[in-house]
Amino acid sequence: MMVRAAVVVVLVGGLFGAACGGSCFLSNWCALRPTPVEPPLVNVGEPDHPLGSDLTTGGFITAANGWTAAELMHFDPWADVDFGGAGNVRSQLLDNAFVTPTCQ
């Protein structure tokens, strides 16, 4: 029964990016990753009804979140400019490939 519990700790630790002293079998501590593996999704609205126009003021592109490039701070996702090397966000937000079909 104790072996089964140890395996669960290793599997759960692996899912959450745990850092363990050697391994969970040889130590008595494991620490969870301090930040999520994937960034959160942000709803910035629609072209005629934007929900956000400054990703820094909104709390997403901040130094506290690990962003260091000054040109990315206070980025407006609806502006017709590139977001660093990621391209033009506005054109991606307006891409018809991502429009959900209407209910009939």
C-alpha positions in Angstrom: 0.0 0.0 0.0 2.9 2.4 0.7 4.4 1.8 -2.7 1.1 2.6 -4.4 1.0 6.0 -2.5 4.5 6.8 -3.5 3.7 6.1 -7.2 0.7 8.5 -6.9 3.0 11.2 -5.5 5.4 10.8 -8.4 2.7 10.9 -11.0 1.0 13.9 -9.5 4.3 15.6 -9.1 5.1 15.0 -12.8 1.8 16.5 -13.9 2.4 19.7 -11.9 6.1 20.0 -12.7 7.3 19.2 -9.2 10.9 19.5 -8.2 11.9 16.8 -5.7 15.1 16.2 -3.7 16.5 13.3 -5.8 13.1 11.6 -6.2 10.0 11.3 -4.1 11.1 7.8 -3.1 14.4 8.9 -1.6 13.3 12.2 0.0 10.5 13.5 2.1 9.7 16.7 0.1 8.4 17.8 -3.2 7.6 21.4 -4.3 5.0 22.4 -6.9 5.9 24.7 -9.7 5.2 28.3 -8.7 3.5 29.3 -12.0 1.1 27.4 -14.3 2.7 25.5 -17.2 0.4 27.2 -19.7 -0.5 30.9 -19.8 -4.1 31.8 -19.1 -6.5 32.6 -21.9 -7.6 36.2 -22.0 -10.8 37.4 -23.6 -10.0 40.8 -25.2 -13.5 41.2 -26.7 -14.5 41.9 -30.2 -13.4 44.6 -32.7 -16.5 46.8 -32.0 -16.6 45.9 -28.3 -13.1 45.5 -26.9 -12.7 44.2 -23.3 -9.1 45.3 -23.0 -6.7 47.7 -24.7 -3.7 47.5 -22.4 -2.3 44.0 -21.5 0.0 45.5 -18.8 -2.8 47.5 -17.1 -4.9 44.3 -17.3 -2.1 42.5 -15.4 -1.0 40.1 -18.1 2.2 41.5 -19.6 4.0 42.6 -16.5 7.5 42.3 -15.0 6.0 40.3 -12.1 4.8 37.8 -14.7 8.3 37.5 -16.2 8.0 39.9 -19.1 11.2 42.0 -19.6 10.9 43.5 -23.1 9.9 47.2 -22.7 8.3 47.3 -26.2 5.8 44.6 -25.1 4.6 46.6 -22.1 1.3 48.4 -22.5 0.5 46.5 -25.6 -2.9 47.0 -27.2 -4.1 43.7 -28.8 -6.4 45.7 -31.1 -3.6 48.0 -32.4 -2.4 47.3 -36.0 1.2 46.5 -34.9 3.3 43.4 -34.3 3.6 41.9 -30.8 7.3 41.3 -30.8 8.1 38.4 -33.1 4.7 36.9 -32.7 3.1 38.9 -35.5 0.1 41.1 -35.7 -2.3 40.1 -33.0 -5.2 42.2 -34.4 -5.1 40.3 -37.7 -5.2 37.0 -35.8 -8.1 38.1 -33.7 -10.0 39.0 -36.9 -9.2 35.8 -38.7 -12.5 34.2 -39.9 -11.1 30.8 -39.3 -11.7 31.3 -35.6 -15.2 32.6 -35.9 -17.7 30.2 -34.3 -20.7 29.2 -36.4 -24.0 30.7 -35.5 -26.8 28.5 -34.2 -29.4 27.6 -36.8 
